[in-house]
Amino acid sequence: MKRIVLFLLPLFAFLLLAVFLYRGLFLNPREVPSPLIGKPAPQFELQKLQSDVAFSSKDMLGQVWVFNVWASWCTPCRVEHPLFNQLAKQKIVPIIGLNYKDEPTNARRWLGELGDPYQFTVVDGDGRVGLDFGVYGVPETFIIDKQGVIRHKHIGPVTPEAMQKKIIPLVRELQAKS
């Protein structure tokens, strides 16, 4: 009897592990749940890229806004950038950029070449604010509500489908709430 239990215990553990691994094959890696969803966005104060003026996240209270984390060295950021240029032209929502671990000169050149969709960009040279937001790679995009609460996090480059089916509808829904 003891021998059967000793044989079945590792078999059961292996089968349980196999079930979890099989389930993982069908999960979307871009949908990593963020522990910050539904919680106040980390407060910060950083210098703007285009001036010596500081920006505080508290300045955005009372507005729904999109917070896009990007860098000039980030190839996927180039993929999503035209979508943010289009969104900016529609004037639906303020878009604030967080230039992450980048040289300001390179960031300014990049925006000059590809267009600047941001109301403004703040500089996170050492990555501390990105770390506070749980950023582990660029690009990442957050939607923050009027009370300063993170309502959505998009990991990786925003796609046209994500922009049309998730980001814009959520922004409009949050803007309609008082």
Buried (B, 14 or more C-beta within 10 A) or exposed (E): EEEEEEEEEEEEEEEEEEEEEEEEEEEEEEEEEBEBEEEEBBEBEBBBBBEEEEBEBEEBEEBBBBBBBBBBBBEBBBBBBEBBBEBBEEEBBBBBBBBBBBBBEEBBEBBEEBBBBBBBBBBBBEBEBBEBBBBEEBBBBBBBBBEBBBBBBBBBBBBEEBBEEBBBEBBEEBBEEE
